[in-house]
């Protein structure tokens, strides 16, 4: 074998290993998805690419953006309460443990849904209560209740804005 052939084979092998590492990382450790809806606007817009860490399924904190799967569809939602917290929504807004929440990044009023769960609710151990940032019409814990942290997909790491391409 000539030296040029050996260098070419080494180049191909090296690139194959790099591609394999990226495929394995984005299959088992990280995930990437296209945001399918405007429920998290303006923080996450419809069509943005979301990069998330798959193994952060416990230790969520309020204000964390997480990826969940409901009825076979992945969604991004924000954690507003964790285990042991009591959530209530009144005409005044969102209450966590009896305290009205100041949410400067939320531009709509947080309201109950008539067809949703009964509030107030205490978040059970190993569960979270999530809401969409775009509170009007967002399908979230006001409809389907608390979510088991083990059934979540992961925690959002970054968002890549898409600009009509």
C-alpha positions in Angstrom: 0.0 0.0 0.0 1.3 3.4 -0.9 1.7 6.2 1.7 -1.0 8.2 0.0 -3.5 5.3 0.3 -2.6 4.8 4.0 -3.2 8.5 4.7 -6.5 8.4 2.9 -7.7 5.4 4.9 -6.6 7.0 8.1 -8.5 10.2 7.1 -11.6 8.2 6.4 -11.4 6.2 9.6 -10.8 9.3 11.7 -13.9 11.1 10.2 -16.0 7.9 10.7 -15.0 7.8 14.4 -15.9 11.5 14.8 -19.3 11.0 13.1 -20.0 7.9 15.2 -19.2 9.9 18.4 -21.6 12.7 17.4 -24.3 10.2 16.5 -23.9 8.4 19.9 -23.9 11.7 21.8 -27.0 13.0 20.2 -28.8 9.6 20.5 -28.1 8.9 24.1 -26.8 12.0 25.9 -28.2 15.0 24.1 -31.3 15.6 22.0 -32.3 18.1 19.4 -35.8 19.0 18.4 -37.7 21.6 16.4 -40.0 23.6 18.7 -43.4 22.6 17.2 -45.7 25.3 18.7 -45.8 28.9 20.1 -46.7 27.8 23.7 -43.3 29.0 25.0 -43.2 32.3 23.1 -41.3 34.7 23.3 -38.5 32.6 25.0 -38.9 29.8 22.4 -40.4 30.6 19.1 -42.2 28.2 16.7 -39.5 26.6 14.6 -36.5 27.2 16.9 -34.1 24.3 17.4 -33.9 23.1 21.0 -30.9 21.3 22.3 -31.5 19.4 25.6 -29.7 17.1 28.0 -31.4 13.7 28.3 -30.1 12.6 31.7 -31.2 15.6 33.7 -34.5 14.0 34.8 -34.3 14.9 38.5 -33.5 17.9 40.5 -35.5 20.3 38.3 -35.9 23.7 39.8 -38.6 26.3 39.2 -38.0 28.3 36.0 -36.2 25.4 34.3 -37.3 24.8 30.8 -37.7 21.1 30.2 -38.7 18.9 27.3 -41.7 16.6 28.0 -43.6 14.1 25.9 -47.4 14.2 26.1 -49.6 12.0 23.8 -46.6 11.2 21.7 -45.6 14.8 21.0 -42.6 16.5 22.5 -43.2 19.9 24.0 -41.1 22.5 25.9 -42.6 23.8 29.2 -41.3 25.7 32.2 -41.3 24.2 35.7 -43.2 26.4 38.1 -43.4 24.0 41.1 -41.7 20.9 42.3 -42.5 18.2 44.8 -44.2 19.4 48.0 -45.3 22.8 46.5 -48.9 23.8 46.4 -50.1 25.4 43.2 -53.2 27.5 42.9 -54.5 29.8 40.2 -57.0 32.6 41.0 -58.2 35.8 39.4 -55.1 37.4 40.8 -52.7 35.0 39.2 -50.4 32.1 40.0 -49.8 31.2 43.6 -47.1 28.8 44.8 -47.3 27.9 48.5 -49.7 30.8 49.0 -47.4 33.4 47.5 -48.4 35.3 44.3 -45.7 34.8 41.7 -44.0 37.7 40.1 -43.2 36.6 36.5 -41.8 39.5 34.6 -41.1 37.4 31.5 -44.8 36.3 31.3 -46.9 38.7 29.3 -50.4 37.1 29.6 -52.5 36.6 32.7 -52.3 33.0 34.2 -55.8 31.7 34.3 -57.5 28.3 35.1 -59.0 26.2 32.4 -62.6 25.1 32.9 -61.8 21.7 31.5 -58.6 21.3 33.4 -57.6 19.8 36.8 -59.0 20.9 40.1 -56.9 23.5 41.9 -55.2 23.9 44.3 -53.0 20.9 43.9 -50.0 19.8 45.9 -47.2 18.4 43.7 -46.5 14.8 44.7 -43.0 13.4 45.3 -41.1 12.9 42.0 -43.4 15.2 40.0 -43.3 18.7 38.6 -46.0 21.2 37.7 -45.3 22.9 34.3 -46.7 25.8 32.4 -46.1 27.3 29.0 -44.8 30.9 28.9 -47.5 31.9 26.4 -50.2 31.2 29.0 -53.2 31.8 26.8 -54.1 28.5 25.1 -51.0 26.6 26.2 -51.6 22.9 26.9 -49.8 22.3 30.2 -50.3 21.0 33.8 -53.5 23.0 34.0 -54.9 20.4 31.7 -52.9 17.1 32.3 -51.9 17.7 35.9 -48.4 17.1 37.4 -45.8 15.1 35.5 -43.5 12.4 36.8 -39.9 13.6 36.5 -38.9 10.2 35.2 -41.3 10.5 32.3 -39.7 13.8 31.2 -37.3 13.8 28.2 -34.7 16.3 29.5 -33.6 19.8 30.4 -33.2 22.5 27.8 -29.6 23.6 27.4 -29.8 26.1 24.5 -32.1 27.4 21.8 -30.9 28.0 18.2 -33.1 30.7 16.5 -34.3 29.8 13.0 -34.7 32.7 10.6 -37.0 31.6 7.7 -34.5 29.1 6.2 
